[in-house]
Amino acid sequence: MTALQAHELVRPDATIQYWTGGTADGPTVVLLHGATMDHRAWAPQVDAVAERFHLVLPDLRSHGTSTGEFDFDAAVDDVVALLDELTAPQVVLVGLSLGANIAQAVLYRDPARVSAVVLADATCNTAARQPLAAAMTVAMLNAQAMFTGDGFAHHAANLTATDPGARAYVLAVNAHRSNKETVAILSSLLTSALQPDPDYRLPVPALLVHGDRDAIGDIATSTRAWAQSEPLAEYAVIPSAGHASNLDNPEKFTAVLLAFLDRVASTPPLADVGREGQTGTS
């Protein structure tokens, strides 16, 4: 089992806990977990990835042992500050769900810091959207969260994962969290992360991946088209897996992840991109 060293990053309104381990002189891979989870969501991947890479696993603000009220933009700021703490000039960002939305935002803001991205079970931050879609989804979440008892928590766990063990983890990690807090996290994602910019293209090699049974929004149906529109993207589907594809089918997910990392982790970015747009290089 890979030994992980605990650290903390003090922010103006939060303390971010993170862990490092793996191959000290290997390329740095930062693993960003999904909404309402924590760094332990990556447990099935840690040992295999650590054999060849240096790992960084934070608990996002208001998740796990990190403090602070959740706000999407603040969470992006936290990750940028974390990158400032690391010695690596560039990192690979690997994100699941919310973590993938944060990875996209970091890349959009500061592409020079990132050599490649893995975006798992996530929507495209910059895709064109119906103007009222986010507001309607937030209203639906608030209506669902009004049910008493643990019905909302079980519904969320069932939507997140298909594997019983993964569902049990999702329930356990959220045992302390109120429905109101969960809705606030998801609402911040919907209202802050999803900012249409249809001409934007990912400026570094990317792996877009999702579980074949992901029932969250249109992820399962839209990711293939997203990948086809991205010149530097690869696309993979994890069989027998839901929204938490790395937990539902960890063997397949890990194999796909490692194959991608081995291809791109030591490769310089293929384009230089500013926040205003892209200028490709050949």
C-alpha positions as CSV (number, residue, x, y, z in Angstrom):
1,M,0.0,0.0,0.0
2,T,1.3,3.4,-1.0
3,A,2.3,5.6,2.0
4,L,0.8,9.1,1.7
5,Q,2.1,12.1,3.6
6,A,-0.4,14.6,4.9
7,H,-0.1,18.4,4.4
8,E,-2.2,21.4,4.8
9,L,-2.6,24.6,2.8
10,V,-3.9,27.6,4.7
11,R,-6.2,29.7,2.6
12,P,-7.9,33.1,3.6
13,D,-11.2,31.3,4.5
14,A,-10.3,27.6,4.6
15,T,-7.7,25.0,5.3
16,I,-7.1,22.6,2.5
17,Q,-5.8,19.2,3.5
18,Y,-3.9,17.2,0.9
19,W,-1.7,14.2,0.6
20,T,1.4,13.3,-1.5
21,G,3.1,10.1,-2.3
22,G,4.4,7.8,-5.0
23,T,7.5,8.3,-7.2
24,A,9.1,11.5,-6.0
25,D,10.9,12.3,-9.3
26,G,8.1,11.2,-11.5
27,P,5.6,13.5,-13.3
28,T,3.1,15.0,-10.9
29,V,-0.5,13.9,-11.2
30,V,-3.1,15.8,-9.1
31,L,-6.3,13.8,-8.4
32,L,-9.4,15.9,-7.9
33,H,-12.4,14.0,-6.4
34,G,-16.1,14.4,-7.2
35,A,-18.8,16.4,-5.4
36,T,-19.5,15.4,-1.8
37,M,-16.6,12.8,-1.8
38,D,-13.0,13.2,-0.6
39,H,-9.5,12.1,-1.6
40,R,-10.3,8.5,-0.6
41,A,-12.5,8.2,-3.7
42,W,-9.2,7.6,-5.6
43,A,-8.1,4.7,-3.4
44,P,-8.5,2.1,-6.1
45,Q,-6.1,4.0,-8.4
46,V,-3.4,5.2,-5.9
47,D,-1.1,2.1,-5.8
48,A,-1.0,1.6,-9.5
49,V,-0.4,5.3,-10.4
50,A,2.1,5.8,-7.6
51,E,4.4,3.2,-9.1
52,R,5.4,5.7,-11.9
53,F,4.0,9.1,-10.9
54,H,4.1,11.6,-8.0
55,L,0.6,11.9,-6.6
56,V,-1.1,14.8,-5.0
57,L,-4.6,14.2,-3.6
58,P,-6.5,17.1,-2.0
59,D,-9.7,17.2,-0.1
60,L,-11.6,20.1,-1.8
61,R,-12.9,22.8,0.4
62,S,-15.9,21.7,2.5
63,H,-15.1,18.1,1.7
64,G,-13.3,15.5,3.8
65,T,-11.1,17.1,6.4
66,S,-10.8,20.4,4.5
67,T,-12.7,23.4,6.0
68,G,-14.4,26.4,4.4
69,E,-17.8,26.9,2.8
70,F,-18.0,25.5,-0.7
71,D,-17.8,27.9,-3.6
72,F,-16.8,26.7,-7.1
73,D,-14.6,29.7,-7.9
74,A,-12.9,29.6,-4.4
75,A,-12.3,25.8,-5.0
76,V,-10.5,26.7,-8.3
77,D,-8.5,29.3,-6.5
78,D,-7.5,26.7,-3.9
79,V,-6.2,24.3,-6.6
80,V,-4.2,27.0,-8.2
81,A,-2.7,27.9,-4.8
82,L,-1.9,24.2,-4.3
83,L,-0.1,24.1,-7.6
84,D,1.9,27.1,-6.4
85,E,3.0,24.9,-3.4
86,L,4.3,22.1,-5.7
87,T,7.7,22.0,-7.2
88,A,6.6,20.7,-10.5
89,P,6.4,23.3,-13.3
90,Q,3.5,21.4,-14.9
91,V,1.1,18.8,-13.7
92,V,-1.5,16.3,-15.1
93,L,-4.9,17.1,-13.7
94,V,-7.2,14.1,-13.2
95,G,-10.7,15.0,-12.2
96,L,-13.9,13.1,-11.6
97,S,-17.3,15.0,-11.9
98,L,-16.8,18.2,-9.9
99,G,-13.1,17.6,-9.9
100,A,-13.1,17.5,-13.7
101,N,-15.0,20.8,-13.8
102,I,-12.4,22.3,-11.5
103,A,-9.6,20.9,-13.7
104,Q,-11.2,22.5,-16.7
105,A,-11.4,25.8,-15.0
106,V,-7.7,25.7,-13.9
107,L,-6.7,24.8,-17.4
108,Y,-8.8,27.6,-18.9
109,R,-7.3,30.1,-16.5
110,D,-3.7,29.0,-16.6
111,P,-2.9,26.5,-19.3
112,A,0.9,26.8,-18.9
113,R,0.6,25.0,-15.6
114,V,-1.0,21.8,-17.0
115,S,0.5,19.3,-19.4
116,A,-2.6,17.0,-19.8
117,V,-6.0,16.5,-18.3
118,V,-8.2,13.5,-17.6
119,L,-11.9,14.5,-17.3
120,A,-14.1,11.7,-16.0
121,D,-17.9,11.7,-15.8
122,A,-18.2,15.5,-16.3
123,T,-19.9,18.1,-18.4
124,C,-18.0,20.4,-20.6
125,N,-17.6,23.8,-18.8
126,T,-17.7,25.8,-22.0
127,A,-20.4,24.0,-24.1
128,A,-23.4,26.1,-25.3
129,R,-26.4,25.6,-23.0
130,Q,-30.1,26.6,-22.8
131,P,-30.0,29.8,-20.7
132,L,-32.4,28.5,-18.0
133,A,-31.0,25.0,-17.8
134,A,-28.9,25.6,-14.7
135,A,-31.7,27.4,-12.8
136,M,-34.1,24.6,-13.6
137,T,-31.7,22.0,-12.4
138,V,-31.1,23.9,-9.1
139,A,-34.8,24.2,-8.5
140,M,-35.2,20.4,-9.1
141,L,-32.4,19.7,-6.6
142,N,-33.9,21.9,-4.0
143,A,-37.3,20.2,-4.4
144,Q,-35.7,16.7,-4.1
145,A,-33.8,17.8,-1.0
146,M,-37.0,18.8,0.8
147,F,-37.8,15.1,1.5
148,T,-37.1,14.2,5.1
149,G,-35.0,11.3,6.3
150,D,-32.2,9.8,4.3
151,G,-34.1,9.4,1.0
152,F,-32.2,12.2,-0.7
153,A,-28.9,10.8,0.4
154,H,-29.7,7.3,-0.9
155,H,-31.0,8.7,-4.1
156,A,-27.8,10.6,-4.6
157,A,-25.7,7.6,-3.8
158,N,-27.6,5.4,-6.3
159,L,-27.2,8.0,-9.0
160,T,-23.5,8.3,-8.3
161,A,-22.5,4.6,-8.3
162,T,-23.7,1.2,-9.3
163,D,-21.3,-0.8,-7.1
164,P,-22.7,-1.5,-3.6
165,G,-19.3,-0.8,-2.0
166,A,-19.0,2.5,-3.8
167,R,-22.6,3.5,-2.8
168,A,-21.8,2.7,0.8
169,Y,-18.7,4.9,0.6
170,V,-20.8,7.8,-0.8
171,L,-23.3,7.4,2.0
172,A,-20.6,7.2,4.7
173,V,-18.6,10.2,3.5
174,N,-21.8,12.3,3.5
175,A,-23.2,11.1,6.8
176,H,-22.5,14.4,8.4
177,R,-23.6,16.5,5.5
178,S,-27.1,18.1,5.3
179,N,-29.2,18.0,2.2
180,K,-28.9,21.8,2.1
181,E,-25.1,21.6,2.0
182,T,-25.2,19.0,-0.7
183,V,-27.5,21.2,-2.8
184,A,-25.3,24.2,-2.2
185,I,-22.2,22.4,-3.6
186,L,-24.1,21.2,-6.7
187,S,-25.7,24.6,-7.2
188,S,-22.4,26.4,-7.1
189,L,-21.1,24.0,-9.8
190,L,-24.1,24.6,-12.0
191,T,-24.1,28.3,-11.7
192,S,-20.3,29.1,-11.7
193,A,-18.5,26.3,-13.6
194,L,-20.7,26.2,-16.7
195,Q,-19.8,29.3,-18.7
196,P,-20.4,28.9,-22.5
197,D,-17.4,29.6,-24.8
198,P,-18.2,27.5,-27.9
199,D,-15.0,28.4,-29.7
200,Y,-12.7,27.2,-26.8
201,R,-10.8,24.0,-27.3
202,L,-8.8,22.1,-24.8
203,P,-5.1,23.2,-25.3
204,V,-3.4,20.0,-24.0
205,P,-3.8,16.3,-24.5
206,A,-7.0,15.2,-22.8
207,L,-8.8,11.9,-22.0
208,L,-12.6,12.3,-21.8
209,V,-14.1,9.2,-20.1
210,H,-17.4,8.2,-18.6
211,G,-19.1,5.2,-17.2
212,D,-21.5,3.5,-19.7
213,R,-24.3,3.7,-17.0
214,D,-23.7,7.3,-16.0
215,A,-27.2,8.7,-15.4
216,I,-26.2,12.2,-14.4
217,G,-27.5,14.8,-16.9
218,D,-26.4,14.1,-20.5
219,I,-22.9,13.1,-19.7
220,A,-23.2,9.6,-21.2
221,T,-24.7,10.9,-24.4
222,S,-22.7,14.2,-24.8
223,T,-19.1,13.2,-24.0
224,R,-18.4,11.4,-27.3
225,A,-19.5,14.5,-29.3
226,W,-17.4,16.6,-27.0
227,A,-14.3,14.4,-27.6
228,Q,-14.9,14.5,-31.4
229,S,-14.8,18.3,-31.3
230,E,-11.5,18.4,-29.4
231,P,-8.4,17.9,-31.6
232,L,-6.2,16.8,-28.7
233,A,-8.8,14.5,-27.0
234,E,-9.1,10.8,-26.6
235,Y,-12.4,9.1,-25.6
236,A,-13.1,6.1,-23.5
237,V,-16.2,4.4,-22.0
238,I,-15.9,2.4,-18.8
239,P,-18.2,-0.6,-19.0
240,S,-20.4,-1.6,-16.1
241,A,-19.9,1.7,-14.4
242,G,-22.0,4.7,-13.4
243,H,-21.1,8.3,-12.5
244,A,-18.2,7.2,-10.2
245,S,-16.7,5.1,-13.0
246,N,-13.3,4.8,-11.2
247,L,-15.1,3.2,-8.2
248,D,-17.6,1.1,-10.1
249,N,-15.1,-0.5,-12.4
250,P,-11.7,0.4,-10.9
251,E,-9.7,-2.2,-12.9
252,K,-10.8,-0.9,-16.3
253,F,-10.7,2.7,-15.2
254,T,-7.1,2.4,-13.9
255,A,-5.9,0.6,-17.0
256,V,-7.4,3.4,-19.3
257,L,-5.9,6.1,-17.0
258,L,-2.4,4.5,-16.9
259,A,-2.3,4.0,-20.6
260,F,-3.1,7.7,-21.2
261,L,-0.6,8.9,-18.5
262,D,2.1,6.8,-20.0
263,R,1.5,8.3,-23.4
264,V,1.3,12.0,-22.4
265,A,2.7,12.7,-19.0
266,S,6.2,13.4,-20.2
267,T,5.0,15.1,-23.4
268,P,5.1,19.0,-23.6
269,P,1.8,20.7,-24.2
270,L,0.9,20.8,-27.9
271,A,-0.5,24.3,-27.9
272,D,-0.1,27.6,-26.1
273,V,-3.4,29.1,-25.0
274,G,-4.4,32.3,-23.3
275,R,-7.7,32.8,-21.6
276,E,-9.0,34.7,-24.5
277,G,-8.6,31.8,-27.0
278,Q,-6.1,29.4,-28.6
279,T,-3.2,29.6,-30.9
280,G,-2.1,26.1,-32.0
281,T,1.4,25.1,-32.8
282,S,2.5,22.4,-35.2
